[in-house]
Amino acid sequence: MLTKIDVKQIRQAIKEELYNHPTKQDLAKELKSMKNDIAEIRKDTKGIVSFFDRGYVELRKRIERIENHLGFSAS
């Protein structure tokens, strides 16, 4: 049989567990923060890809002009 002390300890453990459990509002805030972070990462990634893509296209054009000038066939 449970003693009063046992019951008190069980109640305390339940209160602590409920107190430490995140609420819907906490989860919503965290999710919103994560969505903002993901959107920022996507924006940064698009910028980086665009930068390197432009560089690649410019280099590719230069290579094609050099190959044409030297009479090499593009493969």
Order of alpha helices (4+ residues) and beta strands (2+ residues): alpha-alpha
